[in-house]
Amino acid sequence: MAQGSGQEDREKTTALKDLLSRIDLDELMKKDEPPFSFPKTLEEFEYAFNEDGQLRHTETGEPFVFNAREDLHRWNQKRYEALGEIITLYVYELLEKTCNMTKAILPVDASPDEPTSFIYLTPDALLNPSKLLVLIQGSGVERAGQWARRLIINQDLDSGTQIPFITRAIQDGYGVVVLNPNENYQEVEKPARSPPPTPPGEPPDEPAEKRERKDDKESKKKREFYEKYRNPQKEMETDRIPVRENASSEEHVVHVWDHFVSKAEAKNVFIMAHSYGGLSFVELMNQRETDVKNRVRAVAFADSAHNIWHQDTSKGTQDWMQQHCCNWVSSSEPLDAPLDSMLPDCPRVSAGTERHELTPWMSFNSIFRFFNEVLELKEDDKAEGPFSAVTTRSGSLKPNHQNL
């Protein structure tokens, strides 16, 4: 009796080792998950934005709760992502209705059957003869008009979206282009896998019932033990088809520059780039250095991810960035406090927050003051050629911290 019990324990141990070698702990948590079926609108989610732009439950008035179901992290994450997709559409609606912006499809010569992306433009973006503001977000799930989805959901629309920047720019007489560097691909369902063909000379696969009977006793026990602990939901498998000339943030920025910004009538182009968007702008400079220098008056970075060494920028680009760029970085120092830079690329000042995603919002007023100072210096010098304000006043485009 004891011998039989010991044999059974060994078989269970072997089966458990087999289980752990084939799945991870996350897989174990998939057992008995609720279906991944979530609401399609904010109303169905029972959430709405209040007058302060905060997302609140329509019944309780409480902020969004991530852990709607305890011990179901994957389900909670899928629910959060579903809400995020609704937020994306909501921000698009704000861009179109509140900011009066329209979509432009990319690539510009797209055929009807290929994947596409898009950007948003104000009506005067390409026709405004004076000023154009270009907004470039960082990497991640965020789409056009967003700085940080997490802030939109957990804080408010002002801190998480680009709406305040667009509204202020329009009031100050800018045309605006909102880039969409993370809309890089079209997702399509993978075709069902066909069973492998039977090699020549071999009989076709046996029916499942017959194979089951032929399984040896040990492998059958292993399979039964394994299935007790594994019951995951089958998620749709997809392929990603890249958008031509827009398959990455860097490609997207170059494409928009070539087909929109470089053709705009504005004499003064300003760039606002957050996080990875700063890296993408520096890559644009590497590829279109002369054109960018001739058109762009100033660049405001917010915790930019660029690196002039890793991106192999030229000495001319580094010198230009010293004169025309400023990076508001996450820091415990007060807003606009000058900070030491590890690299000779551009001045760095504090964004007044240690939270990376908050740097654009916290720097909002300082960035527009920076842009205004650039224009005032240009007017003071009555410059005819590009950047004579810089050549006559060394460092004139750096923020005047005494006035900030």
Wavefront OBJ file of the C-alpha trace (Angstrom):
o trace
v 0.000 0.000 0.000
v 2.820 2.346 0.995
v 4.695 1.477 -2.173
v 1.677 2.359 -4.320
v 1.239 5.650 -2.463
v 4.891 6.544 -2.989
v 4.617 5.798 -6.690
v 1.569 8.066 -6.929
v 3.402 10.913 -5.137
v 6.335 10.598 -7.517
v 3.981 10.757 -10.484
v 2.364 13.919 -9.112
v 5.776 15.477 -8.510
v 6.836 14.667 -12.049
v 3.614 16.131 -13.405
v 4.055 19.298 -11.340
v 7.605 19.777 -12.631
v 6.289 19.331 -16.150
v 3.599 21.945 -15.469
v 6.039 24.533 -14.119
v 8.364 24.022 -17.054
v 5.566 24.774 -19.512
v 3.766 27.735 -17.939
v 4.516 30.682 -15.668
v 2.707 32.093 -12.668
v 0.748 34.546 -14.828
v -0.586 31.605 -16.776
v -1.823 29.995 -13.569
v -3.820 33.137 -12.772
v -5.795 32.847 -16.011
v -7.933 30.056 -14.591
v -11.581 31.029 -14.226
v -11.091 34.565 -15.599
v -14.218 36.505 -16.558
v -14.579 37.063 -20.313
v -12.619 39.910 -21.898
v -15.821 41.683 -22.874
v -15.826 45.358 -21.927
v -18.011 48.421 -22.592
v -17.500 50.354 -25.817
v -18.320 53.850 -24.537
v -17.636 55.962 -21.453
v -21.341 55.897 -20.655
v -21.390 52.096 -20.663
v -18.314 52.131 -18.435
v -20.338 54.414 -16.139
v -17.616 57.072 -16.220
v -17.604 60.684 -17.436
v -15.351 63.744 -17.326
v -16.595 66.417 -14.945
v -16.305 70.187 -15.447
v -12.722 70.084 -14.158
v -11.760 67.467 -16.746
v -11.506 64.683 -14.174
v -12.724 61.171 -14.920
v -15.347 60.190 -12.347
v -17.838 57.361 -11.852
v -21.310 58.582 -12.799
v -22.954 56.970 -9.764
v -20.398 57.269 -6.949
v -18.360 60.256 -8.136
v -15.196 58.288 -7.351
v -12.032 58.261 -9.494
v -11.288 55.313 -11.747
v -10.501 52.086 -9.879
v -7.965 49.814 -11.575
v -8.465 46.766 -9.337
v -12.130 46.304 -10.096
v -11.746 42.591 -9.343
v -9.300 41.345 -6.755
v -6.645 38.798 -7.782
v -7.457 39.211 -11.488
v -4.613 41.443 -12.611
v -4.718 40.399 -16.266
v -8.473 41.020 -16.467
v -8.083 44.414 -14.745
v -5.306 45.330 -17.183
v -7.458 44.372 -20.187
v -10.296 46.457 -18.769
v -7.923 49.421 -18.335
v -6.720 49.043 -21.927
v -10.312 48.939 -23.179
v -11.013 52.197 -21.339
v -7.815 53.619 -22.830
v -9.077 52.961 -26.349
v -12.266 54.865 -25.523
v -10.174 57.733 -24.119
v -8.228 57.867 -27.385
v -11.431 58.348 -29.370
v -12.646 60.913 -26.835
v -9.463 62.991 -27.295
v -9.829 62.793 -31.082
v -13.328 64.205 -30.652
v -11.919 67.058 -28.560
v -9.314 67.827 -31.218
v -12.006 68.006 -33.876
v -14.792 69.760 -31.974
v -13.010 71.875 -29.367
v -9.879 72.740 -31.344
v -11.455 72.681 -34.826
v -8.689 70.439 -36.170
v -8.892 68.036 -39.103
v -7.121 64.805 -39.985
v -4.522 64.420 -42.711
v -3.918 60.820 -43.826
v -0.414 59.333 -43.959
v 1.384 58.397 -46.053
v 0.265 61.274 -48.241
v 0.084 59.046 -51.335
v -1.604 56.111 -49.589
v -3.506 53.637 -51.737
v -7.012 52.540 -50.649
v -5.862 49.077 -49.547
v -2.751 49.874 -47.491
v -2.431 50.651 -43.767
v -2.563 54.356 -42.926
v -1.951 56.710 -40.047
v -2.888 60.383 -39.611
v -2.039 63.693 -37.970
v -4.192 66.640 -36.929
v -3.910 70.211 -38.215
v -5.607 73.495 -37.464
v -7.226 75.130 -40.536
v -4.333 77.606 -40.872
v -1.505 75.190 -40.075
v 0.039 75.318 -43.540
v -1.175 78.825 -44.469
v -0.343 80.864 -41.372
v 2.436 83.208 -42.558
v 3.800 83.905 -39.083
v 3.937 81.017 -36.588
v 3.558 77.223 -36.578
v 3.719 74.979 -33.497
v 4.487 71.269 -33.951
v 3.682 68.913 -31.048
v 5.497 65.560 -30.776
v 4.542 63.105 -28.019
v 6.634 60.314 -26.540
v 6.410 56.592 -27.190
v 3.797 54.168 -25.861
v 0.039 53.688 -26.130
v -0.713 57.406 -26.443
v -2.099 58.679 -29.719
v -2.555 62.117 -31.267
v -3.449 64.772 -28.716
v -2.158 62.879 -25.668
v 0.921 63.321 -23.509
v 0.056 60.568 -20.999
v -2.999 58.295 -20.915
v -2.372 57.557 -17.255
v -2.751 61.238 -16.383
v -5.957 61.554 -18.402
v -7.524 58.659 -16.510
v -6.128 59.298 -13.038
v -5.638 63.076 -12.939
v -7.312 65.239 -15.589
v -7.501 66.197 -19.243
v -5.333 69.307 -18.871
v -2.292 67.458 -17.547
v -2.606 64.422 -19.805
v -3.618 65.892 -23.167
v -2.190 68.450 -25.560
v -5.460 70.412 -25.589
v -4.143 73.278 -23.374
v -1.088 73.671 -25.646
v -3.253 73.732 -28.761
v -5.777 76.167 -27.291
v -3.054 78.539 -26.052
v -1.221 78.365 -29.377
v -4.379 79.203 -31.314
v -5.038 82.149 -29.001
v -1.478 83.381 -29.556
v -1.830 83.216 -33.337
v -0.059 79.943 -34.124
v -1.070 77.326 -36.611
v -0.715 73.880 -35.026
v 0.283 70.413 -36.225
v -0.297 67.484 -33.849
v 1.813 64.458 -34.701
v 0.818 60.838 -34.102
v 4.148 58.976 -33.866
v 2.775 55.805 -32.222
v 0.151 54.994 -34.864
v 2.633 52.864 -36.799
v 0.785 49.749 -37.900
v -2.488 48.031 -38.711
v -3.355 44.975 -36.649
v -4.926 42.049 -38.499
v -5.953 38.640 -37.259
v -3.550 35.839 -38.050
v -4.946 33.153 -40.337
v -5.754 29.840 -38.681
v -2.845 27.444 -38.686
v -3.253 24.471 -40.989
v -2.109 21.063 -39.744
v 1.246 19.975 -41.216
v 0.952 17.784 -44.306
v 1.386 14.049 -43.866
v 4.821 12.951 -45.127
v 4.753 10.679 -48.179
v 4.391 7.030 -47.329
v 2.916 7.678 -43.888
v -0.728 7.097 -43.005
v -2.864 10.154 -42.171
v -3.292 11.210 -38.564
v -5.328 8.845 -36.500
v -8.616 9.992 -35.013
v -8.294 11.693 -31.632
v -10.178 8.869 -29.906
v -7.735 6.267 -31.191
v -4.682 8.366 -30.224
v -6.155 8.813 -26.746
v -6.390 5.065 -26.270
v -2.787 4.612 -27.372
v -1.396 7.147 -24.896
v 0.545 5.521 -22.134
v -0.722 5.821 -18.588
v 1.996 8.239 -17.353
v 1.564 10.857 -20.123
v -2.225 10.755 -19.651
v -1.852 11.521 -15.944
v 0.511 14.394 -16.725
v -1.959 15.902 -19.184
v -4.891 15.603 -16.791
v -2.891 17.187 -13.980
v -1.744 19.999 -16.285
v -5.262 20.831 -17.520
v -6.540 21.141 -13.960
v -4.368 24.252 -13.573
v -4.540 25.725 -17.038
v -7.698 27.224 -18.477
v -6.654 30.421 -20.233
v -8.903 32.461 -22.457
v -7.953 32.216 -26.079
v -6.947 35.703 -27.259
v -6.938 36.631 -30.904
v -3.498 36.278 -32.466
v -2.611 39.204 -34.702
v 0.005 40.392 -37.159
v 1.134 44.003 -37.387
v 1.406 45.508 -40.853
v 3.579 48.659 -40.695
v 2.409 51.977 -42.120
v 4.655 52.858 -45.037
v 7.185 55.599 -44.220
v 5.659 55.803 -40.733
v 6.671 52.482 -39.177
v 8.475 54.219 -36.303
v 8.333 57.527 -34.478
v 11.501 58.645 -36.262
v 10.110 57.800 -39.717
v 6.820 59.509 -38.866
v 8.485 62.781 -37.846
v 10.581 62.869 -41.025
v 7.541 62.086 -43.196
v 5.455 64.852 -41.602
v 8.333 67.289 -41.922
v 8.860 66.536 -45.608
v 5.203 66.669 -46.620
v 3.723 69.246 -44.246
v 6.000 71.331 -42.022
v 8.649 72.088 -44.650
v 5.876 73.256 -47.006
v 4.118 75.464 -44.471
v 4.198 79.209 -45.081
v 5.101 80.118 -41.486
v 8.352 82.037 -41.092
v 8.711 80.849 -37.519
v 8.386 77.124 -36.739
v 8.413 76.020 -33.097
v 8.714 72.452 -31.835
v 7.441 71.027 -28.551
v 8.626 67.437 -27.969
v 8.123 65.167 -24.969
v 10.262 62.154 -24.023
v 10.938 59.946 -27.091
v 9.560 62.742 -29.254
v 12.772 64.654 -28.494
v 14.848 61.742 -29.773
v 12.749 61.671 -32.937
v 13.307 65.397 -33.474
v 17.084 64.995 -33.117
v 16.920 62.193 -35.662
v 15.077 64.617 -37.955
v 17.964 67.049 -37.530
v 20.429 64.312 -38.434
v 18.569 63.699 -41.685
v 17.371 67.249 -42.557
v 19.899 69.421 -40.748
v 20.050 72.398 -43.118
v 16.311 72.541 -43.685
v 15.525 72.355 -39.967
v 18.039 75.071 -39.112
v 16.520 77.363 -41.724
v 12.934 76.928 -40.518
v 12.866 76.169 -36.793
v 13.219 79.106 -34.398
v 13.176 77.217 -31.103
v 12.598 73.774 -29.606
v 11.132 73.079 -26.175
v 11.886 69.590 -24.891
v 10.051 68.065 -21.919
v 12.216 65.356 -20.337
v 13.561 64.484 -23.756
v 15.020 61.023 -24.379
v 17.497 62.200 -27.022
v 21.217 61.522 -26.711
v 23.587 63.358 -29.038
v 26.321 60.714 -28.609
v 24.163 57.658 -29.266
v 22.445 59.442 -32.154
v 25.779 60.563 -33.605
v 24.832 64.204 -34.130
v 27.147 66.574 -35.923
v 29.062 69.378 -34.223
v 26.900 71.835 -36.150
v 23.721 70.285 -34.753
v 25.099 70.361 -31.217
v 25.997 74.049 -31.539
v 22.560 74.827 -32.968
v 20.821 73.000 -30.123
v 22.827 74.999 -27.586
v 21.391 78.183 -29.034
v 17.842 77.173 -29.963
v 16.685 74.447 -27.554
v 15.845 74.083 -23.897
v 14.982 70.888 -22.046
v 12.584 71.003 -19.072
v 13.521 67.852 -17.174
v 12.063 65.990 -14.195
v 13.709 67.309 -11.050
v 13.081 68.090 -7.398
v 14.324 71.635 -8.019
v 11.844 74.517 -8.442
v 10.380 75.185 -11.890
v 12.892 76.765 -14.316
v 15.876 76.306 -11.997
v 18.978 75.849 -14.207
v 20.493 72.360 -14.036
v 23.867 70.994 -15.025
v 23.943 69.022 -18.255
v 25.935 65.852 -18.742
v 25.993 66.440 -22.499
v 26.816 69.550 -24.558
v 23.474 69.567 -26.342
v 21.161 72.207 -24.865
v 20.389 74.021 -21.599
v 18.449 72.010 -19.019
v 16.066 73.484 -16.463
v 13.756 71.929 -13.916
v 10.186 71.127 -14.877
v 9.238 71.514 -11.228
v 8.213 67.861 -10.887
v 9.935 64.512 -10.497
v 7.238 62.735 -12.499
v 8.298 62.198 -16.099
v 4.773 62.217 -17.518
v 3.931 65.541 -15.828
v 6.839 67.524 -17.300
v 4.903 68.959 -20.300
v 2.034 70.247 -18.160
v 4.219 71.640 -15.388
v 6.374 73.476 -17.971
v 3.399 74.813 -19.920
v 3.693 78.535 -19.113
v 7.486 78.515 -19.187
v 7.548 76.967 -22.644
v 5.268 79.595 -24.159
v 7.266 82.329 -22.426
v 10.398 80.825 -23.996
v 8.810 80.935 -27.449
v 7.647 84.522 -26.959
v 11.141 85.623 -25.942
v 12.507 84.132 -29.155
v 10.047 86.133 -31.232
v 10.710 89.318 -29.279
v 14.447 88.981 -29.824
v 13.890 88.438 -33.517
v 11.747 91.572 -33.722
v 14.285 93.590 -31.716
v 17.075 92.689 -34.088
v 14.878 93.313 -37.150
v 16.474 90.280 -38.739
v 16.102 89.597 -42.439
v 18.061 86.329 -42.642
v 17.427 83.257 -40.531
v 18.716 83.428 -36.964
v 20.535 86.722 -37.086
v 19.115 87.194 -33.574
v 21.271 84.284 -32.506
v 24.387 85.390 -34.327
v 24.226 88.901 -32.905
v 23.358 87.838 -29.354
v 25.209 84.779 -28.167
v 22.920 82.538 -26.160
v 19.950 84.824 -26.750
v 17.521 81.939 -27.122
v 18.210 80.500 -23.687
v 15.366 81.167 -21.233
v 15.797 84.290 -19.173
v 15.551 82.621 -15.771
v 15.465 85.922 -13.949
v 12.184 86.703 -15.679
v 10.625 83.241 -15.350
l 1 2 3 4 5 6 7 8 9 10 11 12 13 14 15 16 17 18 19 20 21 22 23 24 25 26 27 28 29 30 31 32 33 34 35 36 37 38 39 40 41 42 43 44 45 46 47 48 49 50 51 52 53 54 55 56 57 58 59 60 61 62 63 64 65 66 67 68 69 70 71 72 73 74 75 76 77 78 79 80 81 82 83 84 85 86 87 88 89 90 91 92 93 94 95 96 97 98 99 100 101 102 103 104 105 106 107 108 109 110 111 112 113 114 115 116 117 118 119 120 121 122 123 124 125 126 127 128 129 130 131 132 133 134 135 136 137 138 139 140 141 142 143 144 145 146 147 148 149 150 151 152 153 154 155 156 157 158 159 160 161 162 163 164 165 166 167 168 169 170 171 172 173 174 175 176 177 178 179 180 181 182 183 184 185 186 187 188 189 190 191 192 193 194 195 196 197 198 199 200 201 202 203 204 205 206 207 208 209 210 211 212 213 214 215 216 217 218 219 220 221 222 223 224 225 226 227 228 229 230 231 232 233 234 235 236 237 238 239 240 241 242 243 244 245 246 247 248 249 250 251 252 253 254 255 256 257 258 259 260 261 262 263 264 265 266 267 268 269 270 271 272 273 274 275 276 277 278 279 280 281 282 283 284 285 286 287 288 289 290 291 292 293 294 295 296 297 298 299 300 301 302 303 304 305 306 307 308 309 310 311 312 313 314 315 316 317 318 319 320 321 322 323 324 325 326 327 328 329 330 331 332 333 334 335 336 337 338 339 340 341 342 343 344 345 346 347 348 349 350 351 352 353 354 355 356 357 358 359 360 361 362 363 364 365 366 367 368 369 370 371 372 373 374 375 376 377 378 379 380 381 382 383 384 385 386 387 388 389 390 391 392 393 394 395 396 397 398 399 400 401 402 403 404
